Amino acid sequence: MKTKTTHGGAARNAGRKSADGAQVKRHLVTLDAQTVERLKAADLGDGELSIGIRRAAASLPRK
């Protein structure tokens, strides 16, 4: 039986896609544990840190 893999494959640009389908670019950030838990919370990030960050940013007023 073939096991389920989490990577997108060996082809170029075949990595895992974002959970919400957004076009993404990788960044390295440092966050404290409380911030991570808040951003991953069910009402904000549905358990996904990246989604929580995008939703929090989208809720900020535009200048």
C-alpha positions in Angstrom: 0.0 0.0 0.0 1.4 3.4 -1.0 1.6 5.9 1.9 0.3 9.4 1.5 3.0 12.0 1.0 2.9 15.6 2.1 5.1 17.0 -0.6 4.0 18.1 -4.0 6.3 15.9 -6.0 9.8 16.0 -7.6 8.9 18.4 -10.5 10.0 22.1 -10.3 7.6 24.2 -8.3 5.7 21.1 -7.2 5.8 21.8 -3.5 2.8 21.8 -1.2 0.2 24.5 -2.0 -1.1 26.8 0.6 -4.0 25.6 2.6 -6.3 28.3 1.3 -4.9 28.4 -2.3 -3.2 31.8 -1.9 -0.2 32.7 -4.0 2.5 32.8 -1.4 6.2 33.7 -0.9 8.2 32.2 1.9 9.4 34.5 4.8 11.1 33.8 8.1 9.5 35.5 11.1 10.0 35.2 14.9 6.8 35.2 17.0 6.2 34.5 20.7 4.1 31.5 21.7 1.0 33.6 22.6 0.9 35.3 19.2 1.3 31.9 17.4 -1.6 30.4 19.4 -3.8 33.5 18.8 -3.1 33.4 15.0 -3.7 29.6 14.8 -7.0 29.9 16.8 -10.1 28.5 15.2 -11.8 31.9 14.8 -8.8 33.4 13.0 -6.5 30.8 11.4 -8.5 27.5 11.6 -5.4 25.9 13.1 -3.1 27.2 10.4 -0.6 29.9 11.3 -0.1 31.3 7.8 -3.9 31.6 7.2 -4.2 33.4 10.6 -1.5 35.9 9.6 -3.1 36.6 6.2 -6.6 37.0 7.8 -5.2 39.3 10.6 -3.4 41.4 8.0 -6.6 41.6 5.8 -8.6 42.9 8.8 -6.3 45.9 9.2 -7.5 49.2 7.8 -5.9 50.2 4.5 -4.1 53.6 4.3 
